[in-house]
Amino acid sequence: MIPQFENLTAAERDLLYQAPALLSFWEACAQNNVNPVQKEDAIKLAHLKTFTSVPLLLPYYSEVEKRFTNQ
């Protein structure tokens, strides 16, 4: 578990881990339908963040990636 998340409830942690997927979904649906290209780009970006983010955020993006493709 990410140390900064230790004092959060399970629901709060889940919401934080789901936030990138939720925001990407809302963006992909901006035109009242799901844009498959934007969906694919969002999944790729979530995966890339596990390698390219600041070291402090690597554990977070690693957890996000696990949940992102299931959203």
PDB file of N, H, CA, C and O in Angstrom:
ATOM      1  N   MET A   1       0.837  -1.181   0.000  1.00  0.00           N
ATOM      2  CA  MET A   1       0.000   0.000   0.000  1.00  0.00           C
ATOM      3  C   MET A   1       0.882   1.245   0.000  1.00  0.00           C
ATOM      4  O   MET A   1       1.967   1.259   0.581  1.00  0.00           O
ATOM      5  N   ILE A   2       0.402   2.260  -0.648  1.00  0.00           N
ATOM      6  H   ILE A   2      -0.480   2.248  -1.120  1.00  0.00           H
ATOM      7  CA  ILE A   2       1.107   3.536  -0.674  1.00  0.00           C
ATOM      8  C   ILE A   2       0.994   4.168   0.711  1.00  0.00           C
ATOM      9  O   ILE A   2      -0.109   4.304   1.239  1.00  0.00           O
ATOM     10  N   PRO A   3       2.128   4.554   1.306  1.00  0.00           N
ATOM     11  CA  PRO A   3       2.090   5.089   2.679  1.00  0.00           C
ATOM     12  C   PRO A   3       1.120   6.262   2.868  1.00  0.00           C
ATOM     13  O   PRO A   3       0.476   6.370   3.911  1.00  0.00           O
ATOM     14  N   GLN A   4       1.015   7.128   1.878  1.00  0.00           N
ATOM     15  H   GLN A   4       1.539   7.040   1.030  1.00  0.00           H
ATOM     16  CA  GLN A   4       0.129   8.286   1.996  1.00  0.00           C
ATOM     17  C   GLN A   4      -1.344   7.885   2.018  1.00  0.00           C
ATOM     18  O   GLN A   4      -2.191   8.690   2.405  1.00  0.00           O
ATOM     19  N   PHE A   5      -1.661   6.670   1.614  1.00  0.00           N
ATOM     20  H   PHE A   5      -0.973   6.016   1.300  1.00  0.00           H
ATOM     21  CA  PHE A   5      -3.041   6.210   1.571  1.00  0.00           C
ATOM     22  C   PHE A   5      -3.429   5.396   2.802  1.00  0.00           C
ATOM     23  O   PHE A   5      -4.579   4.968   2.910  1.00  0.00           O
ATOM     24  N   GLU A   6      -2.514   5.174   3.720  1.00  0.00           N
ATOM     25  H   GLU A   6      -1.580   5.521   3.632  1.00  0.00           H
ATOM     26  CA  GLU A   6      -2.767   4.304   4.864  1.00  0.00           C
ATOM     27  C   GLU A   6      -3.926   4.771   5.735  1.00  0.00           C
ATOM     28  O   GLU A   6      -4.654   3.941   6.279  1.00  0.00           O
ATOM     29  N   ASN A   7      -4.113   6.078   5.880  1.00  0.00           N
ATOM     30  H   ASN A   7      -3.521   6.752   5.438  1.00  0.00           H
ATOM     31  CA  ASN A   7      -5.162   6.599   6.753  1.00  0.00           C
ATOM     32  C   ASN A   7      -6.503   6.756   6.053  1.00  0.00           C
ATOM     33  O   ASN A   7      -7.462   7.231   6.660  1.00  0.00           O
ATOM     34  N   LEU A   8      -6.586   6.365   4.786  1.00  0.00           N
ATOM     35  H   LEU A   8      -5.806   5.980   4.293  1.00  0.00           H
ATOM     36  CA  LEU A   8      -7.831   6.477   4.042  1.00  0.00           C
ATOM     37  C   LEU A   8      -8.654   5.200   4.176  1.00  0.00           C
ATOM     38  O   LEU A   8      -8.117   4.123   4.439  1.00  0.00           O
ATOM     39  N   THR A   9      -9.953   5.337   3.991  1.00  0.00           N
ATOM     40  H   THR A   9     -10.388   6.211   3.778  1.00  0.00           H
ATOM     41  CA  THR A   9     -10.805   4.152   3.988  1.00  0.00           C
ATOM     42  C   THR A   9     -10.595   3.405   2.670  1.00  0.00           C
ATOM     43  O   THR A   9     -10.022   3.948   1.725  1.00  0.00           O
ATOM     44  N   ALA A  10     -11.052   2.187   2.617  1.00  0.00           N
ATOM     45  H   ALA A  10     -11.517   1.746   3.385  1.00  0.00           H
ATOM     46  CA  ALA A  10     -10.927   1.394   1.389  1.00  0.00           C
ATOM     47  C   ALA A  10     -11.664   2.075   0.236  1.00  0.00           C
ATOM     48  O   ALA A  10     -11.179   2.071  -0.895  1.00  0.00           O
ATOM     49  N   ALA A  11     -12.814   2.651   0.510  1.00  0.00           N
ATOM     50  H   ALA A  11     -13.208   2.655   1.429  1.00  0.00           H
ATOM     51  CA  ALA A  11     -13.583   3.342  -0.534  1.00  0.00           C
ATOM     52  C   ALA A  11     -12.836   4.562  -1.059  1.00  0.00           C
ATOM     53  O   ALA A  11     -12.837   4.827  -2.261  1.00  0.00           O
ATOM     54  N   GLU A  12     -12.198   5.304  -0.153  1.00  0.00           N
ATOM     55  H   GLU A  12     -12.197   5.088   0.824  1.00  0.00           H
ATOM     56  CA  GLU A  12     -11.429   6.482  -0.575  1.00  0.00           C
ATOM     57  C   GLU A  12     -10.223   6.077  -1.429  1.00  0.00           C
ATOM     58  O   GLU A  12      -9.925   6.722  -2.434  1.00  0.00           O
ATOM     59  N   ARG A  13      -9.537   5.011  -1.027  1.00  0.00           N
ATOM     60  H   ARG A  13      -9.779   4.486  -0.211  1.00  0.00           H
ATOM     61  CA  ARG A  13      -8.393   4.517  -1.820  1.00  0.00           C
ATOM     62  C   ARG A  13      -8.856   4.076  -3.209  1.00  0.00           C
ATOM     63  O   ARG A  13      -8.231   4.417  -4.214  1.00  0.00           O
ATOM     64  N   ASP A  14      -9.942   3.325  -3.259  1.00  0.00           N
ATOM     65  H   ASP A  14     -10.449   3.048  -2.443  1.00  0.00           H
ATOM     66  CA  ASP A  14     -10.459   2.861  -4.547  1.00  0.00           C
ATOM     67  C   ASP A  14     -10.797   4.034  -5.455  1.00  0.00           C
ATOM     68  O   ASP A  14     -10.499   4.001  -6.649  1.00  0.00           O
ATOM     69  N   LEU A  15     -11.410   5.059  -4.903  1.00  0.00           N
ATOM     70  H   LEU A  15     -11.652   5.086  -3.933  1.00  0.00           H
ATOM     71  CA  LEU A  15     -11.766   6.229  -5.706  1.00  0.00           C
ATOM     72  C   LEU A  15     -10.517   6.916  -6.251  1.00  0.00           C
ATOM     73  O   LEU A  15     -10.495   7.324  -7.412  1.00  0.00           O
ATOM     74  N   LEU A  16      -9.489   7.048  -5.433  1.00  0.00           N
ATOM     75  H   LEU A  16      -9.508   6.716  -4.490  1.00  0.00           H
ATOM     76  CA  LEU A  16      -8.253   7.668  -5.911  1.00  0.00           C
ATOM     77  C   LEU A  16      -7.591   6.835  -7.002  1.00  0.00           C
ATOM     78  O   LEU A  16      -7.048   7.388  -7.959  1.00  0.00           O
ATOM     79  N   TYR A  17      -7.630   5.530  -6.872  1.00  0.00           N
ATOM     80  H   TYR A  17      -8.071   5.081  -6.096  1.00  0.00           H
ATOM     81  CA  TYR A  17      -7.050   4.667  -7.896  1.00  0.00           C
ATOM     82  C   TYR A  17      -7.872   4.694  -9.177  1.00  0.00           C
ATOM     83  O   TYR A  17      -7.326   4.533 -10.268  1.00  0.00           O
ATOM     84  N   GLN A  18      -9.171   4.895  -9.055  1.00  0.00           N
ATOM     85  H   GLN A  18      -9.615   5.026  -8.169  1.00  0.00           H
ATOM     86  CA  GLN A  18     -10.050   4.921 -10.220  1.00  0.00           C
ATOM     87  C   GLN A  18     -10.096   6.286 -10.903  1.00  0.00           C
ATOM     88  O   GLN A  18     -10.565   6.386 -12.037  1.00  0.00           O
ATOM     89  N   ALA A  19      -9.623   7.330 -10.242  1.00  0.00           N
ATOM     90  H   ALA A  19      -9.242   7.249  -9.321  1.00  0.00           H
ATOM     91  CA  ALA A  19      -9.742   8.691 -10.770  1.00  0.00           C
ATOM     92  C   ALA A  19      -9.212   8.842 -12.197  1.00  0.00           C
ATOM     93  O   ALA A  19      -9.916   9.424 -13.022  1.00  0.00           O
ATOM     94  N   PRO A  20      -8.024   8.358 -12.537  1.00  0.00           N
ATOM     95  CA  PRO A  20      -7.565   8.518 -13.924  1.00  0.00           C
ATOM     96  C   PRO A  20      -8.489   7.839 -14.937  1.00  0.00           C
ATOM     97  O   PRO A  20      -8.724   8.378 -16.019  1.00  0.00           O
ATOM     98  N   ALA A  21      -9.008   6.677 -14.598  1.00  0.00           N
ATOM     99  H   ALA A  21      -8.817   6.239 -13.719  1.00  0.00           H
ATOM    100  CA  ALA A  21      -9.920   5.980 -15.514  1.00  0.00           C
ATOM    101  C   ALA A  21     -11.230   6.746 -15.648  1.00  0.00           C
ATOM    102  O   ALA A  21     -11.769   6.866 -16.748  1.00  0.00           O
ATOM    103  N   LEU A  22     -11.743   7.261 -14.543  1.00  0.00           N
ATOM    104  H   LEU A  22     -11.305   7.163 -13.649  1.00  0.00           H
ATOM    105  CA  LEU A  22     -13.001   8.009 -14.598  1.00  0.00           C
ATOM    106  C   LEU A  22     -12.855   9.273 -15.430  1.00  0.00           C
ATOM    107  O   LEU A  22     -13.719   9.584 -16.249  1.00  0.00           O
ATOM    108  N   LEU A  23     -11.763  10.002 -15.222  1.00  0.00           N
ATOM    109  H   LEU A  23     -11.061   9.750 -14.556  1.00  0.00           H
ATOM    110  CA  LEU A  23     -11.542  11.225 -15.992  1.00  0.00           C
ATOM    111  C   LEU A  23     -11.359  10.916 -17.474  1.00  0.00           C
ATOM    112  O   LEU A  23     -11.872  11.643 -18.325  1.00  0.00           O
ATOM    113  N   SER A  24     -10.650   9.872 -17.785  1.00  0.00           N
ATOM    114  H   SER A  24     -10.233   9.281 -17.094  1.00  0.00           H
ATOM    115  CA  SER A  24     -10.459   9.475 -19.183  1.00  0.00           C
ATOM    116  C   SER A  24     -11.783   9.073 -19.816  1.00  0.00           C
ATOM    117  O   SER A  24     -12.046   9.397 -20.974  1.00  0.00           O
ATOM    118  N   PHE A  25     -12.610   8.371 -19.061  1.00  0.00           N
ATOM    119  H   PHE A  25     -12.396   8.108 -18.121  1.00  0.00           H
ATOM    120  CA  PHE A  25     -13.922   7.958 -19.562  1.00  0.00           C
ATOM    121  C   PHE A  25     -14.783   9.180 -19.862  1.00  0.00           C
ATOM    122  O   PHE A  25     -15.409   9.257 -20.919  1.00  0.00           O
ATOM    123  N   TRP A  26     -14.813  10.131 -18.935  1.00  0.00           N
ATOM    124  H   TRP A  26     -14.304  10.068 -18.077  1.00  0.00           H
ATOM    125  CA  TRP A  26     -15.612  11.336 -19.154  1.00  0.00           C
ATOM    126  C   TRP A  26     -15.137  12.085 -20.393  1.00  0.00           C
ATOM    127  O   TRP A  26     -15.951  12.593 -21.165  1.00  0.00           O
ATOM    128  N   GLU A  27     -13.839  12.152 -20.582  1.00  0.00           N
ATOM    129  H   GLU A  27     -13.178  11.739 -19.956  1.00  0.00           H
ATOM    130  CA  GLU A  27     -13.289  12.826 -21.764  1.00  0.00           C
ATOM    131  C   GLU A  27     -13.661  12.066 -23.040  1.00  0.00           C
ATOM    132  O   GLU A  27     -14.050  12.671 -24.039  1.00  0.00           O
ATOM    133  N   ALA A  28     -13.541  10.754 -22.997  1.00  0.00           N
ATOM    134  H   ALA A  28     -13.225  10.262 -22.185  1.00  0.00           H
ATOM    135  CA  ALA A  28     -13.860   9.945 -24.177  1.00  0.00           C
ATOM    136  C   ALA A  28     -15.337  10.031 -24.542  1.00  0.00           C
ATOM    137  O   ALA A  28     -15.705   9.810 -25.696  1.00  0.00           O
ATOM    138  N   CYS A  29     -16.184  10.350 -23.570  1.00  0.00           N
ATOM    139  H   CYS A  29     -15.886  10.529 -22.632  1.00  0.00           H
ATOM    140  CA  CYS A  29     -17.626  10.435 -23.813  1.00  0.00           C
ATOM    141  C   CYS A  29     -18.098  11.867 -24.020  1.00  0.00           C
ATOM    142  O   CYS A  29     -19.302  12.120 -24.000  1.00  0.00           O
ATOM    143  N   ALA A  30     -17.206  12.784 -24.212  1.00  0.00           N
ATOM    144  H   ALA A  30     -16.228  12.578 -24.228  1.00  0.00           H
ATOM    145  CA  ALA A  30     -17.566  14.198 -24.313  1.00  0.00           C
ATOM    146  C   ALA A  30     -18.552  14.476 -25.443  1.00  0.00           C
ATOM    147  O   ALA A  30     -19.339  15.417 -25.351  1.00  0.00           O
ATOM    148  N   GLN A  31     -18.524  13.691 -26.485  1.00  0.00           N
ATOM    149  H   GLN A  31     -17.885  12.926 -26.559  1.00  0.00           H
ATOM    150  CA  GLN A  31     -19.422  13.900 -27.630  1.00  0.00           C
ATOM    151  C   GLN A  31     -20.645  12.977 -27.566  1.00  0.00           C
ATOM    152  O   GLN A  31     -21.237  12.659 -28.597  1.00  0.00           O
ATOM    153  N   ASN A  32     -21.020  12.553 -26.369  1.00  0.00           N
ATOM    154  H   ASN A  32     -20.539  12.811 -25.531  1.00  0.00           H
ATOM    155  CA  ASN A  32     -22.179  11.686 -26.132  1.00  0.00           C
ATOM    156  C   ASN A  32     -22.024  10.275 -26.678  1.00  0.00           C
ATOM    157  O   ASN A  32     -23.020   9.585 -26.894  1.00  0.00           O
ATOM    158  N   ASN A  33     -20.814   9.844 -26.900  1.00  0.00           N
ATOM    159  H   ASN A  33     -20.005  10.405 -26.725  1.00  0.00           H
ATOM    160  CA  ASN A  33     -20.534   8.451 -27.245  1.00  0.00           C
ATOM    161  C   ASN A  33     -19.078   8.161 -26.880  1.00  0.00           C
ATOM    162  O   ASN A  33     -18.284   9.085 -26.708  1.00  0.00           O
ATOM    163  N   VAL A  34     -18.735   6.910 -26.766  1.00  0.00           N
ATOM    164  H   VAL A  34     -19.380   6.159 -26.907  1.00  0.00           H
ATOM    165  CA  VAL A  34     -17.376   6.540 -26.390  1.00  0.00           C
ATOM    166  C   VAL A  34     -16.502   6.553 -27.638  1.00  0.00           C
ATOM    167  O   VAL A  34     -16.768   5.849 -28.612  1.00  0.00           O
ATOM    168  N   ASN A  35     -15.463   7.362 -27.587  1.00  0.00           N
ATOM    169  H   ASN A  35     -15.247   7.934 -26.796  1.00  0.00           H
ATOM    170  CA  ASN A  35     -14.519   7.441 -28.684  1.00  0.00           C
ATOM    171  C   ASN A  35     -13.471   6.351 -28.479  1.00  0.00           C
ATOM    172  O   ASN A  35     -12.671   6.452 -27.549  1.00  0.00           O
ATOM    173  N   PRO A  36     -13.448   5.309 -29.315  1.00  0.00           N
ATOM    174  CA  PRO A  36     -12.522   4.186 -29.110  1.00  0.00           C
ATOM    175  C   PRO A  36     -11.053   4.584 -29.202  1.00  0.00           C
ATOM    176  O   PRO A  36     -10.207   3.975 -28.547  1.00  0.00           O
ATOM    177  N   VAL A  37     -10.743   5.584 -29.996  1.00  0.00           N
ATOM    178  H   VAL A  37     -11.430   6.079 -30.528  1.00  0.00           H
ATOM    179  CA  VAL A  37      -9.349   6.032 -30.115  1.00  0.00           C
ATOM    180  C   VAL A  37      -8.904   6.674 -28.805  1.00  0.00           C
ATOM    181  O   VAL A  37      -7.808   6.396 -28.318  1.00  0.00           O
ATOM    182  N   GLN A  38      -9.744   7.529 -28.234  1.00  0.00           N
ATOM    183  H   GLN A  38     -10.634   7.755 -28.629  1.00  0.00           H
ATOM    184  CA  GLN A  38      -9.398   8.166 -26.957  1.00  0.00           C
ATOM    185  C   GLN A  38      -9.315   7.130 -25.845  1.00  0.00           C
ATOM    186  O   GLN A  38      -8.466   7.240 -24.960  1.00  0.00           O
ATOM    187  N   LYS A  39     -10.181   6.132 -25.878  1.00  0.00           N
ATOM    188  H   LYS A  39     -10.871   6.042 -26.597  1.00  0.00           H
ATOM    189  CA  LYS A  39     -10.138   5.066 -24.874  1.00  0.00           C
ATOM    190  C   LYS A  39      -8.811   4.321 -24.950  1.00  0.00           C
ATOM    191  O   LYS A  39      -8.170   4.079 -23.928  1.00  0.00           O
ATOM    192  N   GLU A  40      -8.404   3.960 -26.158  1.00  0.00           N
ATOM    193  H   GLU A  40      -8.925   4.157 -26.989  1.00  0.00           H
ATOM    194  CA  GLU A  40      -7.134   3.255 -26.341  1.00  0.00           C
ATOM    195  C   GLU A  40      -5.957   4.121 -25.913  1.00  0.00           C
ATOM    196  O   GLU A  40      -5.026   3.627 -25.278  1.00  0.00           O
ATOM    197  N   ASP A  41      -5.987   5.407 -26.253  1.00  0.00           N
ATOM    198  H   ASP A  41      -6.744   5.808 -26.769  1.00  0.00           H
ATOM    199  CA  ASP A  41      -4.919   6.324 -25.849  1.00  0.00           C
ATOM    200  C   ASP A  41      -4.835   6.441 -24.329  1.00  0.00           C
ATOM    201  O   ASP A  41      -3.739   6.490 -23.771  1.00  0.00           O
ATOM    202  N   ALA A  42      -5.973   6.486 -23.665  1.00  0.00           N
ATOM    203  H   ALA A  42      -6.864   6.447 -24.118  1.00  0.00           H
ATOM    204  CA  ALA A  42      -5.988   6.607 -22.206  1.00  0.00           C
ATOM    205  C   ALA A  42      -5.372   5.371 -21.553  1.00  0.00           C
ATOM    206  O   ALA A  42      -4.634   5.487 -20.575  1.00  0.00           O
ATOM    207  N   ILE A  43      -5.673   4.193 -22.091  1.00  0.00           N
ATOM    208  H   ILE A  43      -6.272   4.098 -22.886  1.00  0.00           H
ATOM    209  CA  ILE A  43      -5.100   2.955 -21.549  1.00  0.00           C
ATOM    210  C   ILE A  43      -3.590   2.946 -21.744  1.00  0.00           C
ATOM    211  O   ILE A  43      -2.851   2.562 -20.838  1.00  0.00           O
ATOM    212  N   LYS A  44      -3.124   3.364 -22.918  1.00  0.00           N
ATOM    213  H   LYS A  44      -3.725   3.675 -23.655  1.00  0.00           H
ATOM    214  CA  LYS A  44      -1.682   3.426 -23.182  1.00  0.00           C
ATOM    215  C   LYS A  44      -0.996   4.423 -22.251  1.00  0.00           C
ATOM    216  O   LYS A  44       0.087   4.152 -21.734  1.00  0.00           O
ATOM    217  N   LEU A  45      -1.632   5.582 -22.040  1.00  0.00           N
ATOM    218  H   LEU A  45      -2.512   5.802 -22.461  1.00  0.00           H
ATOM    219  CA  LEU A  45      -1.053   6.593 -21.167  1.00  0.00           C
ATOM    220  C   LEU A  45      -0.950   6.085 -19.728  1.00  0.00           C
ATOM    221  O   LEU A  45       0.051   6.324 -19.053  1.00  0.00           O
ATOM    222  N   ALA A  46      -1.971   5.394 -19.268  1.00  0.00           N
ATOM    223  H   ALA A  46      -2.785   5.200 -19.816  1.00  0.00           H
ATOM    224  CA  ALA A  46      -1.928   4.844 -17.910  1.00  0.00           C
ATOM    225  C   ALA A  46      -0.770   3.862 -17.773  1.00  0.00           C
ATOM    226  O   ALA A  46      -0.098   3.825 -16.742  1.00  0.00           O
ATOM    227  N   HIS A  47      -0.543   3.075 -18.804  1.00  0.00           N
ATOM    228  H   HIS A  47      -1.089   3.105 -19.642  1.00  0.00           H
ATOM    229  CA  HIS A  47       0.578   2.134 -18.787  1.00  0.00           C
ATOM    230  C   HIS A  47       1.912   2.882 -18.814  1.00  0.00           C
ATOM    231  O   HIS A  47       2.829   2.530 -18.073  1.00  0.00           O
ATOM    232  N   LEU A  48       2.029   3.896 -19.651  1.00  0.00           N
ATOM    233  H   LEU A  48       1.284   4.182 -20.254  1.00  0.00           H
ATOM    234  CA  LEU A  48       3.280   4.664 -19.743  1.00  0.00           C
ATOM    235  C   LEU A  48       3.638   5.350 -18.431  1.00  0.00           C
ATOM    236  O   LEU A  48       4.813   5.452 -18.079  1.00  0.00           O
ATOM    237  N   LYS A  49       2.631   5.816 -17.713  1.00  0.00           N
ATOM    238  H   LYS A  49       1.676   5.733 -17.999  1.00  0.00           H
ATOM    239  CA  LYS A  49       2.885   6.519 -16.447  1.00  0.00           C
ATOM    240  C   LYS A  49       3.621   5.638 -15.444  1.00  0.00           C
ATOM    241  O   LYS A  49       4.312   6.152 -14.565  1.00  0.00           O
ATOM    242  N   THR A  50       3.483   4.330 -15.561  1.00  0.00           N
ATOM    243  H   THR A  50       2.922   3.912 -16.275  1.00  0.00           H
ATOM    244  CA  THR A  50       4.179   3.449 -14.621  1.00  0.00           C
ATOM    245  C   THR A  50       5.685   3.479 -14.853  1.00  0.00           C
ATOM    246  O   THR A  50       6.448   3.036 -13.994  1.00  0.00           O
ATOM    247  N   PHE A  51       6.123   3.994 -15.998  1.00  0.00           N
ATOM    248  H   PHE A  51       5.503   4.353 -16.695  1.00  0.00           H
ATOM    249  CA  PHE A  51       7.548   4.071 -16.315  1.00  0.00           C
ATOM    250  C   PHE A  51       8.076   5.494 -16.345  1.00  0.00           C
ATOM    251  O   PHE A  51       9.270   5.714 -16.143  1.00  0.00           O
ATOM    252  N   THR A  52       7.201   6.469 -16.596  1.00  0.00           N
ATOM    253  H   THR A  52       6.231   6.291 -16.761  1.00  0.00           H
ATOM    254  CA  THR A  52       7.679   7.825 -16.862  1.00  0.00           C
ATOM    255  C   THR A  52       7.348   8.850 -15.790  1.00  0.00           C
ATOM    256  O   THR A  52       7.796   9.993 -15.879  1.00  0.00           O
ATOM    257  N   SER A  53       6.590   8.477 -14.796  1.00  0.00           N
ATOM    258  H   SER A  53       6.226   7.548 -14.723  1.00  0.00           H
ATOM    259  CA  SER A  53       6.211   9.464 -13.782  1.00  0.00           C
ATOM    260  C   SER A  53       7.362   9.708 -12.804  1.00  0.00           C
ATOM    261  O   SER A  53       8.354   8.979 -12.786  1.00  0.00           O
ATOM    262  N   VAL A  54       7.205  10.728 -12.014  1.00  0.00           N
ATOM    263  H   VAL A  54       6.399  11.321 -12.028  1.00  0.00           H
ATOM    264  CA  VAL A  54       8.186  11.020 -10.978  1.00  0.00           C
ATOM    265  C   VAL A  54       8.258   9.821 -10.032  1.00  0.00           C
ATOM    266  O   VAL A  54       7.233   9.196  -9.759  1.00  0.00           O
ATOM    267  N   PRO A  55       9.429   9.494  -9.535  1.00  0.00           N
ATOM    268  CA  PRO A  55       9.573   8.297  -8.691  1.00  0.00           C
ATOM    269  C   PRO A  55       8.571   8.220  -7.533  1.00  0.00           C
ATOM    270  O   PRO A  55       8.128   7.129  -7.172  1.00  0.00           O
ATOM    271  N   LEU A  56       8.221   9.339  -6.967  1.00  0.00           N
ATOM    272  H   LEU A  56       8.581  10.225  -7.260  1.00  0.00           H
ATOM    273  CA  LEU A  56       7.275   9.352  -5.848  1.00  0.00           C
ATOM    274  C   LEU A  56       5.904   8.813  -6.263  1.00  0.00           C
ATOM    275  O   LEU A  56       5.190   8.234  -5.444  1.00  0.00           O
ATOM    276  N   LEU A  57       5.540   9.001  -7.526  1.00  0.00           N
ATOM    277  H   LEU A  57       6.120   9.471  -8.191  1.00  0.00           H
ATOM    278  CA  LEU A  57       4.221   8.573  -8.000  1.00  0.00           C
ATOM    279  C   LEU A  57       4.207   7.183  -8.625  1.00  0.00           C
ATOM    280  O   LEU A  57       3.137   6.687  -8.979  1.00  0.00           O
ATOM    281  N   LEU A  58       5.343   6.552  -8.767  1.00  0.00           N
ATOM    282  H   LEU A  58       6.212   6.955  -8.479  1.00  0.00           H
ATOM    283  CA  LEU A  58       5.396   5.228  -9.391  1.00  0.00           C
ATOM    284  C   LEU A  58       4.504   4.194  -8.699  1.00  0.00           C
ATOM    285  O   LEU A  58       3.796   3.461  -9.390  1.00  0.00           O
ATOM    286  N   PRO A  59       4.508   4.103  -7.369  1.00  0.00           N
ATOM    287  CA  PRO A  59       3.608   3.130  -6.723  1.00  0.00           C
ATOM    288  C   PRO A  59       2.128   3.414  -7.018  1.00  0.00           C
ATOM    289  O   PRO A  59       1.333   2.491  -7.195  1.00  0.00           O
ATOM    290  N   TYR A  60       1.776   4.691  -7.067  1.00  0.00           N
ATOM    291  H   TYR A  60       2.421   5.441  -6.923  1.00  0.00           H
ATOM    292  CA  TYR A  60       0.388   5.057  -7.370  1.00  0.00           C
ATOM    293  C   TYR A  60       0.014   4.604  -8.775  1.00  0.00           C
ATOM    294  O   TYR A  60      -1.005   3.938  -8.957  1.00  0.00           O
ATOM    295  N   TYR A  61       0.815   4.951  -9.757  1.00  0.00           N
ATOM    296  H   TYR A  61       1.643   5.492  -9.609  1.00  0.00           H
ATOM    297  CA  TYR A  61       0.488   4.584 -11.135  1.00  0.00           C
ATOM    298  C   TYR A  61       0.555   3.080 -11.366  1.00  0.00           C
ATOM    299  O   TYR A  61      -0.131   2.555 -12.242  1.00  0.00           O
ATOM    300  N   SER A  62       1.366   2.397 -10.598  1.00  0.00           N
ATOM    301  H   SER A  62       1.924   2.824  -9.886  1.00  0.00           H
ATOM    302  CA  SER A  62       1.394   0.943 -10.693  1.00  0.00           C
ATOM    303  C   SER A  62       0.046   0.366 -10.256  1.00  0.00           C
ATOM    304  O   SER A  62      -0.477  -0.545 -10.897  1.00  0.00           O
ATOM    305  N   GLU A  63      -0.509   0.893  -9.177  1.00  0.00           N
ATOM    306  H   GLU A  63      -0.084   1.633  -8.656  1.00  0.00           H
ATOM    307  CA  GLU A  63      -1.828   0.459  -8.707  1.00  0.00           C
ATOM    308  C   GLU A  63      -2.928   0.886  -9.679  1.00  0.00           C
ATOM    309  O   GLU A  63      -3.868   0.131  -9.929  1.00  0.00           O
ATOM    310  N   VAL A  64      -2.806   2.094 -10.223  1.00  0.00           N
ATOM    311  H   VAL A  64      -2.042   2.707 -10.020  1.00  0.00           H
ATOM    312  CA  VAL A  64      -3.798   2.588 -11.183  1.00  0.00           C
ATOM    313  C   VAL A  64      -3.838   1.683 -12.400  1.00  0.00           C
ATOM    314  O   VAL A  64      -4.916   1.337 -12.885  1.00  0.00           O
ATOM    315  N   GLU A  65      -2.675   1.299 -12.896  1.00  0.00           N
ATOM    316  H   GLU A  65      -1.799   1.579 -12.503  1.00  0.00           H
ATOM    317  CA  GLU A  65      -2.611   0.460 -14.106  1.00  0.00           C
ATOM    318  C   GLU A  65      -3.343  -0.871 -13.891  1.00  0.00           C
ATOM    319  O   GLU A  65      -4.011  -1.366 -14.799  1.00  0.00           O
ATOM    320  N   LYS A  66      -3.218  -1.444 -12.704  1.00  0.00           N
ATOM    321  H   LYS A  66      -2.676  -1.042 -11.967  1.00  0.00           H
ATOM    322  CA  LYS A  66      -3.886  -2.698 -12.414  1.00  0.00           C
ATOM    323  C   LYS A  66      -5.403  -2.579 -12.565  1.00  0.00           C
ATOM    324  O   LYS A  66      -6.070  -3.521 -12.993  1.00  0.00           O
ATOM    325  N   ARG A  67      -5.932  -1.425 -12.213  1.00  0.00           N
ATOM    326  H   ARG A  67      -5.391  -0.659 -11.865  1.00  0.00           H
ATOM    327  CA  ARG A  67      -7.379  -1.227 -12.233  1.00  0.00           C
ATOM    328  C   ARG A  67      -7.884  -0.594 -13.527  1.00  0.00           C
ATOM    329  O   ARG A  67      -9.057  -0.737 -13.874  1.00  0.00           O
ATOM    330  N   PHE A  68      -7.012   0.096 -14.233  1.00  0.00           N
ATOM    331  H   PHE A  68      -6.060   0.212 -13.951  1.00  0.00           H
ATOM    332  CA  PHE A  68      -7.442   0.929 -15.354  1.00  0.00           C
ATOM    333  C   PHE A  68      -8.086   0.139 -16.475  1.00  0.00           C
ATOM    334  O   PHE A  68      -9.157   0.525 -16.942  1.00  0.00           O
ATOM    335  N   THR A  69      -7.498  -0.924 -16.918  1.00  0.00           N
ATOM    336  H   THR A  69      -6.628  -1.238 -16.539  1.00  0.00           H
ATOM    337  CA  THR A  69      -8.035  -1.653 -18.059  1.00  0.00           C
ATOM    338  C   THR A  69      -9.338  -2.375 -17.709  1.00  0.00           C
ATOM    339  O   THR A  69     -10.084  -2.771 -18.604  1.00  0.00           O
ATOM    340  N   ASN A  70      -9.614  -2.547 -16.422  1.00  0.00           N
ATOM    341  H   ASN A  70      -9.008  -2.225 -15.695  1.00  0.00           H
ATOM    342  CA  ASN A  70     -10.855  -3.200 -16.008  1.00  0.00           C
ATOM    343  C   ASN A  70     -12.031  -2.229 -15.912  1.00  0.00           C
ATOM    344  O   ASN A  70     -13.166  -2.663 -15.713  1.00  0.00           O
ATOM    345  N   GLN A  71     -11.789  -0.947 -16.047  1.00  0.00           N
ATOM    346  H   GLN A  71     -10.868  -0.594 -16.209  1.00  0.00           H
ATOM    347  CA  GLN A  71     -12.845   0.059 -15.868  1.00  0.00           C
ATOM    348  C   GLN A  71     -13.799   0.093 -17.018  1.00  0.00           C
ATOM    349  O   GLN A  71     -14.741   0.885 -17.015  1.00  0.00           O
TER     350      GLN A  71
END
